Amino acid sequence: MCESYPLVSVIIRNYNGKEIIENCLESILNTNYPNYEIIIVDNGSTDNSLDLVIRRFCSSNRIRIVRNERNVGIAMANNIGAKVAKGDYLVFLDNDMEVDPEWLKEIVKVLKVDQTIGVAQSKLRSLRNRNIIDCVGVSIDSYGMPYIIGHDEEDKGQYDYIHEIFCAAGNAITIKKGVLAKVGFFDPDFFIHLEDDDLCWRAWLNGYRVVLVPKSIVFHLGSGTLSKQSQEMKTFQLWKNRILLLIKNYNTYNLLRYLSISLLLILIASVLNTLRGNFNGVRCYLNVIKWTISNFKRIWLKRVKVQSNRKVTDDNIKKLMLRKPVFVYTSQISKLKRSH
């Protein structure tokens, strides 16, 4: 059985998920795959959600719980789960998910037969409306701004073929354990936002492919932990992580080209927020610069390590990125929706 069905470790991050984690676990435990374990990494929840898990699922020998005293972020929680995982394949899952019974079987089938694939993305549909796509992969523009592929589209089978994507969304990402060991774990400096883009970019640089497996279907509720962040925190994390993403992964030419423009955009945003009297916004952008400068030595050492392991050129990877800035795509989609 082990040869036919390699062990899969399903790592679920939980932070105050009392209202959603029960349905998530019930769904996973109905998976039509015989060889998997579930690792719940709790980020210091205070809503008794772990008590619920213990009381409701105490009879299951598949579930293990790792408790963190505080919220260490998505990236660190993933790493903690990965280090105790026993599986050959690691699935990182949000706690607001429900899964199709065949989801694991389908994604393992693809990863097993192709050694060039290192990371895979399940097709995410909306849990509120199961005919609507939530995500079939993530791309970024040249400046590191993420774009969710397929979001809010009706699922008409338009993505139902295995194909390469820049990034597998971190709320349902599967990676071979050996690949994770080779390319490096999630970077804790990202804390939240773009940690999946960074991991997948490094996988591409190391010569591994990232693909969508559309027959592996997962349903996503959305608006969980991220909705509890303040707008200022979201803005800080997104801009800080975009700069971190560019510094680590671009070659020297592209780093100078796109980082300089990103820093200019931060300056412009700071000026505009000052003129509008939004001093919280100004402080947010200044904190991005402050954080980057104070941590620059550590960031640069990470860059050196990433670049030393590079096997693929930027030109090859940029084929998977958006050809235009994200705001062009989002504005086009808004116009399309209004026309209908």
Secondary structure, 3 states (H helix, E strand, C coil): CCCCCCCEEEEEEECCCCCCHHHHHHHHHCCCCCCEEEEEEEECCCCCHHHHHHHHHCCCCCEEEEEECCCCHHHHHHHHHHHHCCCCEEEEECCCEEECCCHHHHHHHHHHHCCCEEEEEEEEEECCCCCEEEECCEEECCCCCEEECCCCCECCCCCCCCEECCECCCCEEEEEHHHHHHHCCCCHHHCCCCHHHHHHHHHHHCCCEEEEEEEEEEEECCCCHHHHCCHHHHHHHHHHHHHHHHHHHCCHHHHHHHHHHHHHHHHHHHHHHHHCCCHHHHHHHHHHHHHHHHCHHHHHHHHHHHHHCCCCCHHHHHCCCCCCCHHHHHHHHHHHHHHC
